[in-house]
Amino acid sequence: MDAADFIVIGGGSAGCVVAARLSEDPRASVLLLEEGPSDRSPWIHLPVTYYKTSQGRLVARYPWQPGPGHRGDPAPTMVQARVLGGGGSVNAMVYLRGQPRDYDEWREAGATGWGWDDVLPYYRRCEANDRFAGPLHGTDGPLAVSDQAFTHPMSRLWVQACQEAGLPFNPDFNGAGQDGCGFYQINARAGRRASAATCYLGPARRRRNLRVETGTRALRILFRGRRATGVEVLARGRRAVIRAGREVIVAAGAINSPRLLMLSGIGDGRALCRQGLEVVADLPGVGRNLQDHVEVSIIHEVDGPLSYDKYKKRHWQFAAGLEYLLFRRGPCTANVVEGGAFMRSTLSEDRPDLQCCFMPGAGVEEGVGTVPGGNGTTLNICQTRPRSRGEVTLAGPDPFALPRIAPGYLADPLDLGVMCQGVEMGLRIMAQKVLARHLRRIHAPAGVSTREDVRDYVLSQYHAALHPTGTCRIGSDPLSVVAPDLRVHGVAGLRVCDNSVAPNLVSGNTNGVAIMIAEKGADHIRGRP
């Protein structure tokens, strides 16, 4: 463990992919460092239990600073995965890539070589789709992408309600366009979760040139002059130094990648000096440009046991578990977030700017309580391309101190307007006859009758969607952090390869984006076209 050609910091989705791809070269030694545990928990691999993995010991909790107008929890927190496989080991497995225009905007923002035509081949390379093929989809990649093995009847009714409300049915949100309603494809296969840890890293770990160390925290990157030469780590209670023969690749996510760079002397030079840190490279953009989706939930009480909430009772759990053990099917294979829709607010440019996620259950998501009758539904509304920006900064030079996160949610008035329209559109969908006859009453928002009521509800109930992006963005301007080949400006032997390099959020969930970035990043590192 004292040296490797490539040291990859962070065993999340991106880290697993880049480590696996680099280890394809038998001449290169690769070491993957992950702070959290291995992905051995059975709750990880059973799709329906993601509500356990996303709230337990496999995640780290970070406080964030609410901005002006926030009326909710005065001390809100967000979670980020802390386990091998990262978000792909704890999330709801929804597989989305966003819209082609998202990536063309990356290129226009300075990410040369990252337009839609540039990234599509990597999406096709990674994908093993069990339904779609052709110019937009791959069928023989490592990452399992599948239709849902089990879809709750209430999710089907909700998609019908969307159509009653005027939305067209869309069979493929990763196809030619996002508009409409339908069912998400997910990262699962044969009743089990398909994370980057299982699809990429699992097969690669048979190679002798790849080593994976869990329970190992990177404290700082080491330099000789302006060249990264290794990493100081804490493993099993002891500090150690690991030397990098060729490169250090940071893949710790949009919160911890900029944090590690700043602790290592790469960031705003004046701020680092004030905190007593030696400056290696003065890059004021490190930690800036933080973007994240926010969500607001609409919750209804269901008339009878017509939701996943009934499986909170022991006899229903036993029946579902037996069906899974005997036949590998049934509700245990469900990802819960089944129905989806993409809609346009009146403030949208020329494409959908709102996303809906329907869950036939209440209390599924953290901070969203159950309903009096015990059985409910949750509809999450999300603005997909917010204008608001925030930042990640250091609390001080202590590598064990939590970073300061100021996401700036809804700071731009347009974002608040879009979210309010999204809630109104969501309420209209839930009121359609095909679905409403199964709903007893609305639980939240209660008593909403005016647009001002909706605004108050959004400001009091919005929460992080946990898709942080952009804090080490690609570009060539003074506030960019990495070049298009993901090399950190001003130093040698150091790259960042995760969602922090994306100039802007994409229109949807971001786990698939991290995998694409890692696939393309690995080619840059290996010098492959």
Salt bridges, closest charged atoms under 4 A:
GLU24 OE2 - ARG21 NH1 2.68
GLU24 OE1 - ARG526 NH1 2.90
ASP25 OD1 - ARG27 NE 3.06
GLU35 OE2 - ARG82 NE 3.59
GLU35 OE2 - ARG217 NH1 3.29
ASP102 OD1 - ARG351 NH1 2.84
ASP104 OD1 - ARG107 NH2 3.09
GLU105 OE2 - ARG101 NE 4.00
GLU105 OE2 - ARG351 NH2 2.85
GLU108 OE2 - ARG101 NH1 2.78
ASP118 OD2 - ARG107 NH1 3.98
GLU127 OE1 - ARG97 NH1 3.32
GLU127 OE2 - HIS137 ND1 2.73
ASP147 OD2 - ARG131 NE 3.90
ASP172 OD2 - HIS137 NE2 2.66
ASP179 OD1 - ARG344 NE 2.89
GLU213 OE2 - ARG211 NE 2.61
GLU213 OE1 - ARG236 NH1 3.98
GLU232 OE1 - ARG220 NE 2.69
GLU232 OE2 - ARG239 NH1 3.11
GLU247 OE1 - ARG495 NE 2.67
GLU295 OE1 - HIS463 NE2 3.32
GLU301 OE2 - ARG440 NH1 3.12
GLU301 OE1 - ARG441 NH1 2.47
ASP303 OD1 - ARG440 NH2 2.99
ASP309 OD1 - LYS312 NZ 3.16
GLU323 OE2 - ARG329 NE 3.66
GLU349 OE1 - ARG385 NH2 2.94
ASP350 OD1 - ARG351 NE 3.67
GLU365 OE1 - HIS463 NE2 3.84
GLU366 OE2 - ARG61 NH2 2.71
GLU424 OE2 - ARG451 NE 2.94
GLU452 OE2 - ARG455 NH1 3.89
ASP456 OD1 - ARG71 NH1 2.40
ASP477 OD2 - ARG473 NH2 2.54
ASP485 OD2 - ARG487 NE 2.98
GLU519 OE2 - ARG21 NH2 2.83
GLU519 OE1 - ARG125 NH1 3.23
ASP523 OD2 - ARG125 NH2 2.95
ASP523 OD1 - ARG528 NH1 3.87
